[in-house]
Amino acid sequence: MLHETWRYYHHVAPELCRTLPSFAIWRDPVKRFVSAWSFARRGGTARVRIHPSVSRLYRSFHTLDDAIDHVESCSSVYELDHVFRPQSLYVCDREGRLAVDQLFPMDRISSLPDLVPALHGRVVPHLNGNSHDAIATPTQAKRIREIYSADEALRPAG
C-alpha cells in the first residue's frame, strides 16, 4: 500500500471515504523520526527503497541533528520526502481535523484483528521493519516533538 493521504483518497474516491470505516496506525513522533533517519541513511530496506532524488542527501545525514536541521529548514511539508512528512498530513483533513475513524498506536498493531471487525481472524504483519539502535537525546526529542506537534496532538489515549 502506498503512502497516500486521506485527502487524496477523499478526492479520488469520496463515496468510499464516506461509507467505508477507516483507521490508521499512529507512531510516537520521536521513535518514528529516529527510525526514518536510520531508514533514510541506509537508502531504505530490502522491501522499500528511498527515492533516488533524495538518496544522496539522506546518506549525508551522519547525525540525527543533521536530519532534524534538514526538516526544520523546510518551509513546507511538500519540500520533504514522505519519510519525514508528518503523520497528521496523512490522516487529517485540510483543517487539521482527524479524518480517519480511528487511530491505533503502533504498539497495538498485533491487536488490530481484535480492534477492527473487518480484520477479525487475520494477521496484520509489520512489513517494513527497520532495526536500529539509535536513541534521541532529550534535546533532540524536544526538537522532534516541536516539529511534529500536530502528530503529538493526535496521540491516542491509553
VENCOR-V872754 format. One record per run of one state. SS is the DSSP state (H for helix, E for strand, - for the rest). FROM is the first residue (numbers start at 0). TO is the last residue. Records with the same first field share a line. If there is no record, write none. Layout:
SS: FROM-TO ; FROM-TO
This chain:
-: 0-4 ; 12-12 ; 19-21 ; 26-27 ; 42-42 ; 44-47 ; 49-50 ; 59-62 ; 73-75 ; 79-80 ; 84-85 ; 92-96 ; 98-100 ; 115-115 ; 119-136 ; 147-147 ; 153-157
H: 5-11 ; 13-18 ; 28-41 ; 51-58 ; 63-72 ; 76-78 ; 81-83 ; 86-90 ; 105-114 ; 116-118 ; 137-146 ; 148-152
E: 22-25 ; 43-43 ; 48-48 ; 91-91 ; 97-97 ; 101-104
